[in-house]
């Protein structure tokens, strides 16, 4: 087997740069889709059901795209065609989603909005899955801690930019932040336009600045035999189920950690806006259109930008820490800090209005809104680890010729918990928490702590080709 060449820093940067735009899209989705759907008429207790579109699309799309990209090679490379194609469709959906009202004469705006949400998230998944495989393809094993840390840094930088867009447009540029019932504020609409453009440009940068290894050269680096014919039993649905039987034990153990992590993350994305509006701005449970609710929605963007910023900073040190004290230790401690962060949100509520100077603008917010940045430190550290450590642990155990499809299968451990969370989130909020969304975030903290404990039972296997 021929030794795969090491990449310099900027080559690793270029391989991962498209994550910047992808995560701007994901951040806009995470911070604003509940707000958009509420503006379009969705009931608070049903929001988690609308959000099911995201994990269901991931569950369907990622294994299919992963397997297809393993077998593809053309002028754009192996993963490039799927990365670019997915980004193009995702950008179009981002342009249409906040403008769901234009379709009111054809279908209800809420239905059109939910459809655009599904298409947008499905396209994100088409782009994201080959991207993760691309990092594993291009970055040699000894550089993967660095590779996935750079990836995590770019992801979180993109998340910061995407999260603060509505707030900046409202408070710096004066774009309207309120709209009539059934419509989406202009600050959110223009944020999605900007995010879609950034998504396309960053993905184009990666696709055209990264030269993927041709099949023969790739086979030499990964120790693959191109003359070996594919086993017919590996084709079709039955072949897929046979492949599932070959799932590495490490993946199954990581699946338990992923369950607790992504169950919590899904609830965070769905209910943070309601939790902040109720717990900090004292909005009634049924309020989804007042100025206070919209201000709370903008502040959620700041909070999400906060945890993403802390994640980006932590990502700078995460690679060295993982090399020095081990990936599992970094992963477990990070999830523990995330759990404590979620639990601490219960401590900060209401408070007098204070004048806050954010350098680029000045705003008046309840004092507890500022204190909520403290829990975001722990949440950000956990998020950085979730984006990098499972893949760094797993990638060394996967066969190179099936890297894409196994990475797609691993997405089951992301989509599955979110689907479960989507079905039970609303009933939990209604029956156990009486509509008070802050207690959903407390539940997120418990789940993160259980995830931290589960990491200790993961057995890291030796790298395979």
Secondary structure, DSSP 8 states (H G I E B T S, - for coil): --------HHHHHHHHTHHHHHHHHHHHHHHHHHHHHHHTT--GGGHHHHTHHHHHHHHHHHHHHHHHHHT--BTTBSSHHHHHHHHHHHHHHHHHHTTGGGGTTTS-HHHHHHHHHHHHHHHHHHHHHHHHHHHHHHS-GGGHHHHHHHHHHHHHHHHHHHHHHHHHHHHTS-------TTS--HHHHHHHHHHHHHHHHHHHHHHHH-----HHHHHHHHT--TTS---GGGSHHHHHHHHHHT--HHHHHHHHHHHHHHHHHHHHHHHHHHHHHHHTS---TT--SSHHHHHHHHHHHHHHHHHHHHHHHHHHHHHHHHHHH-HHHHHHHHHHHHHHHHHHGGG-----EEEEE-SS-EEEEEHHHHHHHHHHHHHHHHHHHHHHHHHHHHHTTS-GGGHHHHHHHHTHHHHHHHHHHHHHHHHHHHHTSTT-THHHHHHHHHHHHHHHHHHTT--------
